[in-house]
Amino acid sequence: MLVNRARRAWYIYFSDLGIVGLGYADRFILNALLGLVATGIYSFYFSITNALQTLISTAVVQLALPRMVRAFRGGDPAEWQAELRRQMIKTLTFAAVFSVGIFLATELIFYFAPPGRFPVFRVLLAIMLLAATIRSGSDLLNVSITSMGRDRMYAVNNVAGVIVAIAFGTGFMYFFGLIGAGLSAAATASTLFIVRLVYLRHVLSKMKQSDLSPVPHMATANDPETGMPQR
């Protein structure tokens, strides 16, 4: 069983490449269009907002995975949906609160720091904090896809995210400059959030129409449409 799964898990490698590409593609586009100075400013703010997303991912999203798996294996689609709703509220609430705290803390640093010490781009920071908050919710949806055993869809989402990021990044940065980098991040995060949410709603609808009860996906093959174990 382990050997069989290892042979079919090659796409996870490409999924990991997609995650890395999604995180760094914007810097290459920004450097090509606006140069190193703009890339440095963006990287400064990215380090701040990425810390927020990393915190939410480790402290909230990753802890939601076993709960989502347990709810799915329980066999009640309504309970799985309710658990997703609870975890989404928690994720977005924590992300929003920390975003406000980070913005205010940054304002204090800018106020007390000597002039010229830091690049001050408040609008860019606000947009990137919004993008990080949306990405946190999108990460939870990705975890929810994983909880169903839909590893292929998880990988496809991550790889497609790179394509979306490149397309939005090129367009937004070309027309809006440095602010466009933040707009691109927000647009990419929003697009992936919507796509993942629509997919989960589709799968959940199929689950509710089915009389099958989910069992551990490690032990059985999943139906390609519903994500439910086949009889």
Secondary structure in CASP SS format (residue, H / E / C, confidence):
PFRMAT SS
TARGET T0000
AUTHOR 0000-0000-0000
METHOD secondary structure of the structure
MODEL  1
M C 1.00
L H 1.00
V H 1.00
N H 1.00
R H 1.00
A H 1.00
R H 1.00
R H 1.00
A C 1.00
W H 1.00
Y H 1.00
I H 1.00
Y H 1.00
F H 1.00
S H 1.00
D H 1.00
L H 1.00
G H 1.00
I H 1.00
V H 1.00
G H 1.00
L H 1.00
G H 1.00
Y H 1.00
A H 1.00
D H 1.00
R H 1.00
F H 1.00
I H 1.00
L H 1.00
N H 1.00
A H 1.00
L H 1.00
L H 1.00
G C 1.00
L H 1.00
V H 1.00
A H 1.00
T H 1.00
G H 1.00
I H 1.00
Y H 1.00
S H 1.00
F H 1.00
Y H 1.00
F H 1.00
S H 1.00
I H 1.00
T H 1.00
N H 1.00
A H 1.00
L H 1.00
Q H 1.00
T H 1.00
L H 1.00
I H 1.00
S H 1.00
T H 1.00
A H 1.00
V H 1.00
V H 1.00
Q H 1.00
L H 1.00
A H 1.00
L H 1.00
P H 1.00
R H 1.00
M H 1.00
V H 1.00
R H 1.00
A H 1.00
F H 1.00
R H 1.00
G C 1.00
G C 1.00
D C 1.00
P H 1.00
A H 1.00
E H 1.00
W H 1.00
Q H 1.00
A H 1.00
E H 1.00
L H 1.00
R H 1.00
R H 1.00
Q H 1.00
M H 1.00
I H 1.00
K H 1.00
T H 1.00
L H 1.00
T H 1.00
F H 1.00
A H 1.00
A H 1.00
V H 1.00
F H 1.00
S H 1.00
V H 1.00
G H 1.00
I H 1.00
F H 1.00
L H 1.00
A H 1.00
T H 1.00
E H 1.00
L H 1.00
I H 1.00
F H 1.00
Y H 1.00
F H 1.00
A C 1.00
P C 1.00
P C 1.00
G C 1.00
R C 1.00
F C 1.00
P C 1.00
V C 1.00
F C 1.00
R H 1.00
V H 1.00
L H 1.00
L H 1.00
A H 1.00
I H 1.00
M H 1.00
L H 1.00
L H 1.00
A H 1.00
A H 1.00
T H 1.00
I H 1.00
R H 1.00
S H 1.00
G H 1.00
S H 1.00
D H 1.00
L H 1.00
L H 1.00
N H 1.00
V H 1.00
S H 1.00
I H 1.00
T H 1.00
S H 1.00
M C 1.00
G C 1.00
R C 1.00
D H 1.00
R H 1.00
M H 1.00
Y H 1.00
A H 1.00
V H 1.00
N H 1.00
N H 1.00
V H 1.00
A H 1.00
G H 1.00
V H 1.00
I H 1.00
V H 1.00
A H 1.00
I H 1.00
A H 1.00
F H 1.00
G H 1.00
T H 1.00
G H 1.00
F H 1.00
M H 1.00
Y H 1.00
F H 1.00
F H 1.00
G H 1.00
L H 1.00
I H 1.00
G H 1.00
A H 1.00
G H 1.00
L H 1.00
S H 1.00
A H 1.00
A H 1.00
A H 1.00
T H 1.00
A H 1.00
S H 1.00
T H 1.00
L H 1.00
F H 1.00
I H 1.00
V H 1.00
R H 1.00
L H 1.00
V H 1.00
Y H 1.00
L H 1.00
R H 1.00
H H 1.00
V H 1.00
L H 1.00
S H 1.00
K H 1.00
M H 1.00
K H 1.00
Q H 1.00
S C 1.00
D C 1.00
L C 1.00
S C 1.00
P C 1.00
V C 1.00
P C 1.00
H C 1.00
M C 1.00
A C 1.00
T C 1.00
A C 1.00
N E 1.00
D C 1.00
P C 1.00
E C 1.00
T C 1.00
G C 1.00
M C 1.00
P E 1.00
Q C 1.00
R C 1.00
END
